[in-house]
Amino acid sequence: MINTRWHDLADRVLDGRRLSTDEGMAVLGAGDEELLGLLDAAYRVRRRFFGNQVRLNFLMNAKSGQCSEDCGYCSQSSISNADIPKYNLLDPEKILDGARVAAQRKAKTYCTVISGRRPSRKELDTFARIVPRIKASYNLKVCLSPGLLTYEQAAQLKSCGVDRINHNLNTSRRFYPNVCTTHSYQDRLDTLRAIRRAGMEICSGGIVGMGEDDSDVVELALELGTLAAETVPVNFLLPIPGTPLACTSRLNPRYCLKVLALFRLANPHCELRIAAGREEHLGCLQPLGLYPANGIFVGDYLTTKGQPPEEDYRMIEALGFEIVTES
């Protein structure tokens, strides 16, 4: 089939029609010779809602390791033997200093992550005290990734000024038991619904490359569309030594670009963020990823390194795009 089918698909998405499962499978199954046409179609959707702007995000691992969950991809899980730093929740002043670095690196969203199944009362109280200081000092959006939440916990975070909660679905319902057994896919959905009920934005995405089928990737993209997640981070598995998925890898840059096009067409209004694995799996094709996506992390990830911020700035400038300057 010729590339015009992708522009017809973009037209339907721009007219407000949701992507179907068959259309999603067609995107991932597109031949490499169709890739530029597919990216052009995804870019039309991105440009409609976000122009040529790129939102930068900064991530801090505020509590590392010592997690009771058995997520197979994670270096911080209970079954990981990865050689990583392990520490309890950072001192509030260190968390505040992370916000300073975020602002310095031109990020407009400060993302903090705490390892563990769910946050303790002490951890929630710490963020209740520090979030107002972050917002007053640096005018950043605050996104917290605390694990599973009840409605009451979500409401507490909302009341102190947290803008959005990150809680990734990670994969499809079908494939989820292959990734984690200490909590369920439904547990994650329940947390996302609690976040929405509390009046916060949802940041939820997934990890591609864990051994799932294309149908699982499509199901995830469509589920996030149903949830109307405001931010969708797409991670490409970094097979970290010491984790059960250390030897799992089937990704190539062209497939990763098709994944990003899929998530854009399935979630036209979201901030689509290229997250962990961007540097390793897209490599020299990273700039093409910003035709469907409109956000990236600037700096490091949780326990893995990103590229220097200056390289991101140069990439964005070379594309003729511009960094978002307003929170």
C-alpha positions as CSV (number, residue, x, y, z in Angstrom):
1,M,0.0,0.0,0.0
2,I,1.2,3.5,-0.7
3,N,2.1,6.1,1.9
4,T,-1.0,8.2,1.3
5,R,-2.8,5.8,3.7
6,W,-0.9,7.4,6.6
7,H,-2.1,10.9,5.7
8,D,-5.6,9.6,5.4
9,L,-5.2,8.1,8.8
10,A,-3.9,11.4,10.2
11,D,-6.9,13.2,8.7
12,R,-9.2,10.8,10.6
13,V,-7.3,11.4,13.8
14,L,-7.4,15.1,13.3
15,D,-11.2,14.9,12.7
16,G,-11.5,13.4,16.2
17,R,-11.8,9.7,15.3
18,R,-9.9,7.2,17.6
19,L,-7.4,4.9,16.2
20,S,-8.5,1.3,15.8
21,T,-6.6,-1.9,16.8
22,D,-6.2,-2.8,13.1
23,E,-4.9,0.6,12.3
24,G,-2.4,0.4,15.2
25,M,-1.2,-3.0,14.0
26,A,-0.8,-1.6,10.5
27,V,1.4,1.2,11.8
28,L,3.8,-1.2,13.6
29,G,3.8,-3.5,10.6
30,A,4.6,-0.8,8.1
31,G,7.6,-1.5,5.9
32,D,10.7,0.5,6.4
33,E,10.2,2.1,3.0
34,E,7.0,3.7,4.5
35,L,8.7,5.1,7.6
36,L,9.2,8.7,6.4
37,G,5.6,8.9,5.2
38,L,4.4,7.5,8.5
39,L,6.5,10.0,10.5
40,D,5.2,12.8,8.3
41,A,1.6,11.8,9.1
42,A,2.4,11.7,12.8
43,Y,4.1,15.1,12.6
44,R,0.9,16.6,11.1
45,V,-0.9,15.6,14.3
46,R,1.9,16.7,16.6
47,R,2.1,20.1,14.8
48,R,-1.7,20.7,15.1
49,F,-1.6,20.6,18.9
50,F,2.0,21.5,19.8
51,G,3.6,23.2,16.8
52,N,7.3,22.8,16.8
53,Q,7.8,23.1,20.6
54,V,9.7,20.6,22.7
55,R,9.0,20.3,26.4
56,L,12.0,19.4,28.5
57,N,11.6,17.4,31.7
58,F,14.1,16.7,34.5
59,L,14.1,13.4,36.5
60,M,15.4,12.9,40.0
61,N,15.5,9.5,41.7
62,A,14.5,10.7,45.2
63,K,14.6,7.2,46.8
64,S,16.6,4.3,45.2
65,G,16.4,0.6,45.5
66,Q,15.0,-1.4,48.4
67,C,11.7,-2.0,46.6
68,S,9.5,-5.0,47.5
69,E,8.1,-5.4,44.0
70,D,9.4,-7.9,41.4
71,C,9.2,-5.8,38.2
72,G,11.5,-7.7,35.8
73,Y,12.8,-4.6,34.0
74,C,13.7,-2.6,37.1
75,S,17.2,-2.4,38.6
76,Q,15.6,-1.3,41.9
77,S,13.3,-4.3,42.3
78,S,13.5,-7.0,45.0
79,I,14.7,-9.6,42.5
80,S,17.4,-7.3,40.9
81,N,21.1,-7.9,41.4
82,A,22.0,-4.7,39.6
83,D,24.8,-2.7,41.0
84,I,23.0,0.6,41.8
85,P,23.0,3.1,44.6
86,K,20.5,2.4,47.4
87,Y,19.2,5.1,49.7
88,N,16.1,6.2,51.6
89,L,14.2,9.3,50.7
90,L,16.6,12.2,50.1
91,D,16.7,15.1,52.4
92,P,14.2,17.8,51.4
93,E,17.0,20.3,50.6
94,K,18.5,17.8,48.1
95,I,15.1,17.4,46.5
96,L,14.8,21.2,46.3
97,D,18.2,21.4,44.8
98,G,17.1,19.0,42.1
99,A,14.5,21.5,41.1
100,R,17.2,24.1,40.8
101,V,19.1,21.9,38.4
102,A,15.9,21.2,36.5
103,A,15.3,25.0,36.0
104,Q,19.0,25.5,35.1
105,R,18.6,22.8,32.3
106,K,15.6,24.6,30.8
107,A,13.1,21.9,32.0
108,K,9.6,23.0,32.8
109,T,8.5,19.8,34.6
110,Y,10.4,18.4,37.6
111,C,9.8,14.7,38.0
112,T,10.7,12.9,41.2
113,V,10.5,9.2,41.7
114,I,10.5,7.1,44.9
115,S,11.0,3.4,44.8
116,G,8.6,1.1,46.6
117,R,5.1,-0.4,46.4
118,R,3.4,2.7,47.8
119,P,4.5,5.8,49.7
120,S,4.6,6.0,53.5
121,R,2.9,8.7,55.5
122,K,6.3,10.2,56.2
123,E,7.2,10.3,52.6
124,L,3.9,11.9,51.6
125,D,4.3,14.5,54.4
126,T,7.8,15.4,53.1
127,F,6.5,16.1,49.7
128,A,3.6,18.1,51.1
129,R,6.2,20.4,52.7
130,I,8.6,20.6,49.8
131,V,6.3,20.9,46.8
132,P,5.1,24.4,47.6
133,R,8.8,25.5,48.0
134,I,9.7,24.0,44.6
135,K,6.8,25.8,42.8
136,A,7.5,29.1,44.6
137,S,11.2,29.1,44.0
138,Y,11.4,27.7,40.4
139,N,7.9,27.9,38.8
140,L,8.1,24.3,37.7
141,K,5.3,21.8,37.1
142,V,5.8,19.0,39.6
143,C,5.2,15.4,38.6
144,L,5.6,12.7,41.3
145,S,6.0,9.0,40.8
146,P,5.2,7.4,44.2
147,G,3.9,4.0,43.4
148,L,0.4,2.8,44.1
149,L,-2.0,5.4,45.6
150,T,-5.4,5.5,47.3
151,Y,-7.7,8.4,46.5
152,E,-7.0,9.9,49.9
153,Q,-3.2,9.9,49.2
154,A,-3.7,11.3,45.8
155,A,-5.9,14.1,47.3
156,Q,-3.2,15.0,49.8
157,L,-0.7,15.4,47.0
158,K,-3.1,17.4,45.0
159,S,-3.7,19.7,47.9
160,C,0.0,20.5,48.3
161,G,0.4,21.5,44.6
162,V,1.5,18.3,42.8
163,D,0.4,18.8,39.2
164,R,0.5,15.3,37.9
165,I,1.3,11.8,39.0
166,N,3.4,9.4,37.0
167,H,2.2,5.8,37.1
168,N,3.0,3.8,34.0
169,L,0.8,0.9,32.8
170,N,4.0,-0.4,31.2
171,T,2.4,-2.9,28.9
172,S,-0.9,-4.6,28.1
173,R,-3.2,-6.4,30.6
174,R,-2.4,-9.7,28.8
175,F,1.3,-9.4,29.1
176,Y,1.5,-7.8,32.5
177,P,2.0,-11.0,34.5
178,N,5.2,-11.6,32.5
179,V,6.6,-8.4,33.9
180,C,5.4,-8.3,37.5
181,T,3.6,-10.6,39.9
182,T,3.6,-8.6,43.2
183,H,0.9,-6.3,42.0
184,S,-1.6,-6.4,39.1
185,Y,-2.4,-4.4,36.0
186,Q,-5.7,-3.7,37.7
187,D,-3.9,-2.2,40.7
188,R,-2.2,0.2,38.3
189,L,-5.5,1.2,36.7
190,D,-7.1,1.7,40.1
191,T,-4.3,4.1,41.0
192,L,-4.7,6.1,37.7
193,R,-8.5,6.4,38.4
194,A,-7.7,7.6,42.0
195,I,-5.4,10.2,40.5
196,R,-8.0,11.5,38.1
197,R,-10.7,11.5,40.8
198,A,-8.4,13.7,42.9
199,G,-8.2,16.2,40.1
200,M,-4.6,15.7,39.0
201,E,-3.2,15.1,35.5
202,I,-2.1,11.6,34.5
203,C,1.3,10.8,33.3
204,S,1.3,7.1,32.2
205,G,3.2,5.3,29.5
206,G,5.0,2.0,28.9
207,I,8.2,0.1,28.2
208,V,8.6,-1.4,24.7
209,G,11.0,-4.3,24.1
210,M,10.2,-6.6,27.1
211,G,9.3,-9.5,24.9
212,E,5.7,-8.4,24.2
213,D,3.9,-8.8,20.9
214,D,2.9,-5.9,18.7
215,S,-0.7,-6.4,19.8
216,D,0.4,-5.6,23.4
217,V,2.0,-2.4,22.3
218,V,-1.1,-1.4,20.4
219,E,-3.4,-2.3,23.3
220,L,-1.3,-0.1,25.6
221,A,-1.4,2.9,23.3
222,L,-5.2,2.6,22.9
223,E,-5.7,2.1,26.7
224,L,-3.8,5.3,27.4
225,G,-6.0,7.1,24.9
226,T,-9.1,5.9,26.7
227,L,-7.6,7.2,30.0
228,A,-6.9,10.5,28.2
229,A,-3.4,10.7,29.8
230,E,-2.0,14.2,29.6
231,T,1.5,12.9,29.4
232,V,2.6,9.6,27.8
233,P,6.3,8.6,28.3
234,V,7.5,5.9,26.0
235,N,10.5,3.9,27.3
236,F,12.5,1.5,25.3
237,L,13.9,-1.3,27.4
238,L,17.4,-0.8,28.7
239,P,18.4,-4.4,29.5
240,I,20.2,-3.7,32.8
241,P,22.6,-6.4,33.9
242,G,21.3,-8.1,37.1
243,T,17.7,-7.9,36.1
244,P,15.6,-10.7,34.7
245,L,15.2,-8.9,31.4
246,A,18.9,-8.2,31.0
247,C,19.1,-10.4,27.9
248,T,15.8,-9.2,26.3
249,S,16.3,-7.0,23.3
250,R,14.6,-7.0,19.8
251,L,14.5,-3.3,19.1
252,N,15.9,-1.3,16.2
253,P,15.6,2.4,15.6
254,R,13.1,2.1,12.8
255,Y,10.7,0.0,14.9
256,C,11.1,2.5,17.8
257,L,10.1,5.3,15.4
258,K,7.0,3.4,14.4
259,V,6.1,2.9,18.0
260,L,6.3,6.7,18.6
261,A,4.1,7.3,15.5
262,L,1.6,4.8,16.9
263,F,1.5,6.5,20.3
264,R,1.0,9.9,18.7
265,L,-1.8,8.8,16.5
266,A,-3.5,7.0,19.4
267,N,-3.0,10.0,21.7
268,P,-3.1,13.1,19.6
269,H,-3.5,15.6,22.5
270,C,-0.9,14.3,24.9
271,E,2.6,15.4,25.6
272,L,4.3,12.4,24.0
273,R,7.7,12.0,25.7
274,I,10.6,9.9,24.6
275,A,12.0,8.5,27.8
276,A,14.6,5.9,28.8
277,G,16.3,4.1,26.0
278,R,16.1,7.1,23.7
279,E,19.9,7.4,23.3
280,E,20.7,3.7,23.0
281,H,17.8,2.5,20.7
282,L,17.3,5.5,18.5
283,G,20.9,6.4,18.2
284,C,21.6,8.8,15.3
285,L,17.9,8.7,14.4
286,Q,17.0,10.5,17.7
287,P,16.0,13.7,15.9
288,L,13.3,11.9,13.9
289,G,11.7,10.9,17.2
290,L,10.7,14.5,17.7
291,Y,8.4,14.5,14.7
292,P,5.8,12.4,16.6
293,A,7.0,13.2,20.1
294,N,7.1,16.7,21.7
295,G,8.9,16.0,25.0
296,I,12.1,14.4,26.3
297,F,14.0,14.1,29.5
298,V,17.1,16.3,29.7
299,G,19.8,14.6,31.8
300,D,19.8,11.1,33.4
301,Y,17.1,8.6,34.1
302,L,16.6,6.6,37.3
303,T,19.8,4.4,37.5
304,T,21.0,4.9,33.9
305,K,22.8,7.8,32.2
306,G,21.3,10.0,29.5
307,Q,23.3,12.2,27.0
308,P,24.6,15.6,28.0
309,P,21.9,18.4,27.9
310,E,24.0,20.4,25.4
311,E,23.5,17.6,22.8
312,D,19.7,17.8,23.3
313,Y,19.8,21.6,22.9
314,R,21.8,21.2,19.7
315,M,19.4,18.6,18.3
316,I,16.4,20.7,18.9
317,E,18.0,23.7,17.3
318,A,19.1,21.7,14.3
319,L,15.5,20.6,13.7
320,G,14.3,24.2,13.7
321,F,12.2,23.4,16.8
322,E,12.1,25.5,20.0
323,I,12.2,24.6,23.7
324,V,9.0,25.4,25.7
325,T,9.7,28.4,28.0
326,E,6.4,28.6,30.0
327,S,5.3,26.2,32.7
